[in-house]
Amino acid sequence: LEVAFRKSTCFIRDLKGNDLLSGSCGTDLYSITLQDTNSPNPICLVAKATSSQAWLWHHRLSHLNFNTINLLSKNDIVVGLPKVKFVKDHLCSSCELGKAKRKSFHTKLTPSSKRQLQLLHMDYVVPCG
């Protein structure tokens, strides 16, 4: 299938170029009336985000996991987020780094301070008011 957008209309065509559905644009949203189909056969419409579109929204939403992005899309919570199924097709390197554990610090064999009161640990509190 092919989806073509014009200034105020959109078309869904089959592989032969025949128009299956057409829609109109109103308030920055294209809508299709399914009762006006040109096909005598029932039509099933499925939308899936492209890999680049899925990852674009993953980055835009601060590396949110794909299950939550799909929930936001399904419930129409985010303005501009398309109502499609987002699929995680590879690992995000930034998310991997963020979830990685750091190595613990090595314990010192010799203490930093050589004499008493050379190293102090304290909590400093500023008076309120």
HELIX and SHEET records of a PDB file:
HELIX    1   1 LEU A   34  ASP A   36  5                                   3    
HELIX    2   2 SER A   51  ARG A   60  1                                  10    
HELIX    3   3 PHE A   66  LYS A   74  1                                   9    
HELIX    4   4 SER A   93  LYS A   99  1                                   7    
SHEET    1   A 4 GLU A   2  PHE A   5  0                                        
SHEET    2   A 4 THR A   9  ARG A  13 -1                                        
SHEET    3   A 4 ASP A  19  GLY A  26 -1                                        
SHEET    4   A 4 LEU A  29  ILE A  32 -1                                        
END                                                                             
